[in-house]
Amino acid sequence: MSQKKKIRKNHRTEAVVAASGTVAGAAIGSVAGPVGVVAGAVVGTVIGATAGNVLEHEAEREHQHDEKLDEDIGVFDGQMGAAPPDAPRARIGAFSAASAGSGRPSRPPAEGPIPEPDER
């Protein structure tokens, strides 16, 4: 994980939600006049900033969880099924016969052999 890029926190979500809270609080507070607008804006900003902080925290937690899952299933640098960085290099670089689909199974499939088509 030392090679992975660190996400720089810029708190964009928190700022957007706080600004939305300010506008919503001011709109609701306008019922009480100018003092209500100011009070509503302050309360809306606090509530919006708190909600934005929770959203950012959950997004970071989900990102960490996804990175852990990617590591567990073998996704490295955006490539599914890539070998771990510390794995030994391939000797000849060719795919195995079985992975290329040219290998023959050692036993018949569980469904039985494929029946011949009926001639009409």
Secondary structure, DSSP 8 states (H G I E B T S, - for coil): -TTS-------HHHHHHHHHHHHHHHHHHGGG-HHHHHHHHHHHHHHHHHHHHHHHHHHHHHHHHHHHHHHHHT-BTTBTT---TTS---SS----HHHHT-S--SS--TT-S-------
